[in-house]
């Protein structure tokens, strides 16, 4: 585990989706990644700017809540899926991301159940794990607190085994191994450069090209 | 000129200093850069967040002004130096950056005069150009407005001849050609990657290494 790159993501985020797809391709090629959760709604809310005044893990599951925007149900389901092993967790995570960002389905219970089925989960065990809601919330809280330690502010953020960590926002989805490797090498080269690069960020009126 | 990369900078900024030093090294190697001004104080002020409610070019030269923080005098001097040609402008810009960020001298008239001398400017012509203050302010305004068109928000920001533009923040000063070339290639590769990279930004609690 200590050699794996941690990948912080939120199901709400289309950039996180592309980041998880990138990692999934690299994982096939032998690169190790661990899935981790970060809540954009909790982390970027104005009321939480100075200190944490409320927590997504203490919100109701009501999808209309402005304090979690449907993300909480997806996070808890992700923890429930993780109990079935790493492969099951990745399959579920990719299935739910694709449902939400590729097929534009909402993060409802129906979508989550369909993703669990698509991922080949043991559905009875999945449902049982979801009913242990307090435990799933506690697992999520631990990861959100870990993200705060790192200073994650957006998704995807990768934390390399060497401790380097940065947000990586890109527009183009790839499932092509050579391309995924190239984009990953570019990112890690930047993070480990002797230049001590803190930020490269596109000027506001010059959006990145879409391939 | 159309083949040159535009480099937006503010004398207040230590990252812009390293960015200008980087460009100066690359320029020796044949890469073309044009110096351009961007005001961090004007651009990042809360009162200017939605629209421009005040302009640094309309502020008094008083160094204590919160609305220009000593940057205006340096900008006008930079335009005065530019009248003596490109080489003179680069020499003055580097001299003033080094005085302010390497030797920690304030951006006062004395420091500016010393930088002009160090850069080998014609001091009488320089002084005369500074007295044509309205013209220098108008030249500066044109560049600040151009920066707004690009959506510059920080310095250094480079605008490539192909139109790609991004803020590039790094910690390490280099005057070594191979290193400068490596760091520039990394930046331009990122900007032109088919990934469509918008941002790579270090997590808040993981500052970049200093070499």
Interface residues (C-beta under 8 A of the other chain):
Chain A: X149 X150 X151 X152 X153 X154 X157 X159 X163 X164 X165 X166 X167 X168 X169 X170 X171 X172 X174 X179 X182 X183 X186 X187 X189 X190 X191 X193 X194 X195 X196 X197 X198 X199 X200 X201 X202 X203 X204 X205 X206 X207 X208 X209 X210 X211
Chain B: X149 X150 X151 X152 X153 X154 X157 X159 X163 X164 X165 X166 X167 X168 X169 X170 X171 X172 X174 X179 X182 X183 X186 X187 X189 X190 X191 X193 X194 X195 X196 X197 X198 X199 X200 X201 X202 X203 X204 X205 X206 X207 X208 X209 X210 X211
